[in-house]
Amino acid sequence: MGLLNMETEIFDYGMNGEGVAKIDGKIALVPYALIGEKVDVEIVADNKNYCQTKLNKIISPSKNRVAPPCPYFYTCGGCALQHMSYAEQLKFKTSLVKKTIKKIANLDVDVEPCVACENGFNYRNKTSFVFNGNFGFYKFNSKNIVAVSACKIASENINKVLTLAQNFFCDKPYKDELKNLVVRDINNQLLVGVVAKKFLKIDDFYAILTKNFKKIGLFLIINKRNDAVVLTNNCLHIGGIEQIEIKNFNLKYYVDLLGFHQTNLYIQNKIYERVLQLVGKATYNNNSLNSNQKNIINGFSGAGLLSAILATSGDKVYGIEISKSSHKSSEKLKSDNKIENLINICGDFNSKFKKLNADLLVIDPPKKGIGAKALEQIVGVKEIIYISCNPIALAKELRYLKNYYIIENIMPFDMFPNTNSVETIVKLKLKES
Ligand SMILES: C[S@@+](CC[C@H](N)C(=O)[O-])C[C@H]1O[C@@H](n2cnc3c(N)ncnc32)[C@H](O)[C@@H]1O
């Protein structure tokens, strides 16, 4: 039962893209409402500093309102912004980065307009579905699963595999053993992982997949864990390709099912191009040795593509990555492409970074950021390029770095259209003492 029904007007967006209004002088969050809209809401939770509302009716819709194309939009937790025009989504993301840095780091910064993705839908090259009799996704902030027959942001091939899996698994007697379906699809090469609590015979599923796709590989992943981890190293190759071969930035490399790889290739490339531009692309000349050789450290380097691209400058590049499987991929990338001035180091950034002498540091850490210990260690490097997938963690780390660095440029990238996520590149320059 709601506490109050009332009319109000949206004047801003919250962190998750919800509308923000004021009710009796107090901030009210209104899901699925857009700036400028007059809405009728009901207060569902009255907290100390703000109230949470339920949107009953849109009295005057914004011109930026669009019909969400996905039938699961209001129940599934994956997308938050399908009701918002794409131009408005980009404005929201640019302003989100600016406001978060102001609020947490107390810095008034200029933020470049968010770089758009070429497609708002079907852009994800990897998707993981949960299974509980049907395939689906967890609802936002919940353990409940919404069954889906397709996902609008996943590639068309991923949705085709989902349909085949639904037809194959949903009426099988062993369906209680099944946990997840994970599909990676890049350039029409697919890797499919069936995650189960114990061994399942899935050769017939492989036969179905090969009738539908030319280049496909199937894996059975045994996962006995009770936490949120989906992929484990207990991975059995059932048949077909074991890796996806990619040619990009004049490099040939391979992506497997278990290792980290960016899920939106178009924006990944825009980000890497931007990094090249920030380090001075003019000096990049296809691997010939640079007489003015610098030490570039690429922390949190994943499967090594960005390190390899950076090494085409002729500078000496060190990639530091903790995952053994990603490190192995980066070593293969290095040897396949004969990149002598690249050194891939497997280990924790904190312990490996301090032994190196960096002229330039490029970091791309996971959501939680690089952490207090690493922050202390990196101070002193002349230039830092920080790639972040979490504006809050980024702002917290800038709160510390602002004491030593000038922020030269901030540019957001729309890696995940129609969701509230945003990637950001920040260029920092050491203050002169
Ligand atoms: C956001 S990904 C970036 C990967 C890469 N830069 C790319 O674009 O593909 C973060 C990477 O940091 C790695 N990682 C996490 N904690 C780490 C640590 N303490 N030291 C080194 N690498 C770490 C993860 O394994 C993952 O590959």
The ligand as an SDF file (V2000), in Angstrom:
LIG
                    3D

 27 29  0  0  0  0  0  0  0  0999 V2000
   38.2140   -4.5320  -17.0400 C   0  0  0  0  0  0  0  0  0  0  0  0
   39.2880   -5.8710  -17.3620 S   0  0  0  0  0  0  0  0  0  0  0  0
   40.3790   -5.0860  -18.5110 C   0  0  0  0  0  0  0  0  0  0  0  0
   41.0540   -6.0060  -19.4710 C   0  0  0  0  0  0  0  0  0  0  0  0
   41.7510   -5.3700  -20.6660 C   0  0  0  0  0  0  0  0  0  0  0  0
   42.3120   -4.0880  -20.3870 N   0  0  0  0  0  0  0  0  0  0  0  0
   40.8400   -5.3240  -21.8520 C   0  0  0  0  0  0  0  0  0  0  0  0
   40.4880   -4.2290  -22.3300 O   0  0  0  0  0  0  0  0  0  0  0  0
   40.4700   -6.3770  -22.3720 O   0  0  0  0  0  0  0  0  0  0  0  0
   40.1540   -5.9730  -15.8780 C   0  0  0  0  0  0  0  0  0  0  0  0
   41.2490   -7.0130  -15.8470 C   0  0  0  0  0  0  0  0  0  0  0  0
   41.9560   -6.8690  -14.6050 O   0  0  0  0  0  0  0  0  0  0  0  0
   42.3860   -8.1450  -14.1560 C   0  0  0  0  0  0  0  0  0  0  0  0
   42.6970   -8.0320  -12.7140 N   0  0  0  0  0  0  0  0  0  0  0  0
   41.8460   -8.0050  -11.6600 C   0  0  0  0  0  0  0  0  0  0  0  0
   42.5120   -7.8080  -10.5040 N   0  0  0  0  0  0  0  0  0  0  0  0
   43.8210   -7.6900  -10.8140 C   0  0  0  0  0  0  0  0  0  0  0  0
   45.0020   -7.4690  -10.0550 C   0  0  0  0  0  0  0  0  0  0  0  0
   44.9670   -7.3340   -8.7220 N   0  0  0  0  0  0  0  0  0  0  0  0
   46.1880   -7.3910  -10.6920 N   0  0  0  0  0  0  0  0  0  0  0  0
   46.2480   -7.5300  -12.0590 C   0  0  0  0  0  0  0  0  0  0  0  0
   45.1500   -7.7610  -12.8390 N   0  0  0  0  0  0  0  0  0  0  0  0
   43.9510   -7.8300  -12.2430 C   0  0  0  0  0  0  0  0  0  0  0  0
   41.1980   -9.0400  -14.5170 C   0  0  0  0  0  0  0  0  0  0  0  0
   41.5880  -10.4140  -14.5690 O   0  0  0  0  0  0  0  0  0  0  0  0
   40.7670   -8.4790  -15.8740 C   0  0  0  0  0  0  0  0  0  0  0  0
   41.4130   -9.1280  -16.9260 O   0  0  0  0  0  0  0  0  0  0  0  0
  1  2  1  0
  2  3  1  0
  2 10  1  0
  3  4  1  0
  4  5  1  0
  5  6  1  0
  5  7  1  0
  7  8  2  0
  7  9  1  0
 10 11  1  0
 11 12  1  0
 11 26  1  0
 12 13  1  0
 13 14  1  0
 13 24  1  0
 14 15  1  0
 14 23  1  0
 15 16  2  0
 16 17  1  0
 17 18  1  0
 17 23  2  0
 18 19  1  0
 18 20  2  0
 20 21  1  0
 21 22  2  0
 22 23  1  0
 24 25  1  0
 24 26  1  0
 26 27  1  0
M  CHG  2   2   1   9  -1
M  END
$$$$
